[in-house]
Amino acid sequence: ALLNSYLTPMTNLVFKYDGVLDKYMGDAIMAIFGAPIDMPDHATKACYTCLDMMEELHRLQLGWRERSYPELDIGIGLNSGAMAVGNMGSEIRFDYTVMGDNVNLGSRLEGINKQYGTNIIVSQFTYDLAKNDVYGRELDAVRVKGKREPVRIHELMGRGKPEGKTAEVIQCFEQGIVSYKAQEWDKAVALFEQVAGGLKPNDYASNMYIKRCKDMREHPP
């Protein structure tokens, strides 16, 4: 009953933005945007779906709390690129689905949300397509299983352009990333402390980078 109360509104949001429900995998939803009908703005619609899902989750959590249900939290991974699309399976039973490296990357991004304390991670490929309609912050460059080249990843944070304190958080955090990449450990720590200390108190990703910078300072790469 708990899972159904979660999966129903989340699936409705996929349909709201013209997505295709690929399948349920246990408590996970796999969705496709941009097939079978081509959509020029498929990345933006997928991003809007993710952001609406988080808003819906917060509403659901309030209801679960009132009924003493366990509270679910979610991680979302989103990637865009060329994929094999069509009916796949056997002659007896098949599914309309997508396969390929770019599908696998989306799945990997869902799983690494826990490492950064985030809920929505999108690849650089998706972010480049949707960045005029949504905003976020660069999180890292990661090399996922089976790949040699690292992929830049972003935390998806909202629609339109960031304003006020959110804009400050993104600017300060991304300056910290630049200093981190330049191996300016003290400067990076100061910037990340500025985020976690006041702009976004106890920001998980900033605290992770502070620890990482201090480790790098003692054991240079």
Secondary structure, 3 states (H helix, E strand, C coil): CHHHHHHHHHHHHHHHCCCEEEEEECCEEEEECCCCCCCCCHHHHHHHHHHHHHHHHHHHHHHHHHCCCCCCCCCEEECCCCCEEEEEECCCCEEEEEECHHHHHHHHHHHCHHHHCCCEEEEHHHHHHHCCCEEEEEEEEECCCCCCCCEEEEEEEEECCCCHHHHHHHHHHHHHHHHHHCCCHHHHHHHHHHHHHHHCCCCHHHHHHHHHHHHHHHCCC
